[in-house]
Amino acid sequence: MSPRRNRQRGGAHPAERTGGERYGLERTEEWRGEDWVVRQVGGGGAAKHYRCPGCDQEIPPGVPHVVAWPQHGDVDDRRHWHKACWNARDRRSARLQRSRNAPRY
């Protein structure tokens, strides 16, 4: 009896086979006439609390998300988004209503 194989035989890298995004690699996307640099952050790389500008909800530590900033922007221009919020950014309203007791970070 031969040992069990845990890997598929084939040519492509697993991320290329499934078409999924790889964490840590940057890509450029156009949004509102401006080029944005977008990076996927895995759960292990998310160590702080962030506020998603798409839904105004908190992204807790350990949750995979997207970091986006203008291509010619500064470090302070980076924003951390939920992946679903980033994908739906064109369908979201720009006027978010916060309650009086909502934190402003």
C-alpha angles and dihedrals in degrees: 000000000000124000120267118262116229096183128070118238114239147094111265128080111253093250090051092048095054096037091232127147119259118227119248097019117118126222133178123238131178118234128167091352094305131102114241128194110225127194129182114227118202124219092259092055095051105088104154140050115264133183115231111226091207099061101007090234127131122261105212123212115279096032117120112237145151128267115204133177136163112275092238094036133111131252088263090061094067116117127192114221135181106249092241091049092051091050090049097042093118092053096048126095118248092216109079118183115216123195118240093255097047115120115246100221 
